[in-house]
Amino acid sequence: EFSFTVQNVDSFNFRITAAGKFIIDWGDDQKEVLTRTIMSFDPIDHTYSEPGTYVIKIRGQATDYNVSVPTISFKDSPNRSKIVSISGGLGRVFPTISNNKNPNFNATFSTCTGIQQIPSDLFAGLTGKPSNFMFQDVFNGCTGLRGEIPPGLFGNLSGAPSVYMFSNAFKGCAGLTGSIPPGLFGNLVGPPAVGIFNATFSGCSGLTGEIQVGLFGNLSGNAASTMFAHTFSGCTGLTGSIPAGLFGIITVNPQFAMFNNPFKDCRGLTGSIPDGLFGNMTGAPATSMFGGTFNGCSGLTGPIPAGLFASITGKPASAMFTNTFNGCSGLTGEIPSDLFAGISGVGDAGMFNGTFKNCSGLTGQIPAGLFGNINGNTYSGMFGGTFAGCSGLTGTIPSGLFGKFTSTPAPGMFQGTFQGCTNLTGIGDGIWDLSGLLWGNNMYNAFDNMF
């Protein structure tokens, strides 16, 4: 049985798309026996004789699912904000069925702002391989939630990850408190799926404690696009060090926005960035792959590990390291000379825009050849604000730092690159090798406020 309490309503509706026979007890001595097929999408409606508070109960058991749509959903109910509590197990009414098919709870409680607590047994009994989008947006925008996330909330799921299965699951749930339970996501084994942990805890500023190693199961293999984009973005209450091995062992082919802003503004995180955090990834860069990864993590300390970006080799991609360390004012030591060593060829737009911006604790000279062997055409914002605010950097800007380019400089190419770098002492000969091409008005604008 699953039940939920609605307050001050004169009507209510929701959807069930699973096949099976269900008994709906509306809480006013009215019951309804409902036979559904997986092609039934019409809402289930009930009107009360007078406004009031009612406990609605759902009994029965599903026999089949259309896994491409939500199995049960309150998202479209006009009175969804008047659900004040939920209890019992959705996993009992909508269990893993005999052919190992699982339900889809995509957006089931999305924007149900009145719900205050998540029952520990809500999804109990679910086993096996998850369905695609299984818990995407399940509590997205549930701003009324309080208390801790129950351990084992998502049942005993195991096997290969599925696409977007936990994307936005708790997004915006700022009232959740306590630590993220270890093993929350079951025993997933295999390569990450597209968007699997995209913005899962984004905006959960009330969560505290350390991130546990093994939180994401036993992930290994090929990367997937947006797999950890914004995962902990805005989780300002998280503390402690980022555990080595947090993201599993990802070894092959960077993908679009795979680590885009996962720790954005997690200023409570401390300690050094673990070497090997991103596995031993090989392959060519991808757009926004490390865009904003540690953006705003002012509590991180120690030097940047030389092998952080492992063996990524090939042609640059747009925005690939945009704002990666922006605002990491606690990082210290010199920038590793081989941090981007494997990247070479024709550049792209915004590729190092704001990469080390406001990293005021970094010291020493900027390594010659830091940006590999980048050449060819110019693009907008390639090195815009790359070292802006790095007041601890010293020495002369090395010759050839930005490679050799063969086209007219693009707008904003070097806009504010060294703005606020007050301890740099000079510029090496030929620092901008533009093959004798005219700079033009765009290049003059690009150099505004460089120092």
Salt bridges, closest charged atoms under 4 A:
GLU1 OE1 - ARG59 NE 2.84
ASP28 OD2 - HIS46 NE2 2.92
ASP64 OD1 - LYS101 NZ 2.99
ASP76 OD2 - ARG15 NE 3.60
ASP121 OD2 - ARG92 NH2 3.19
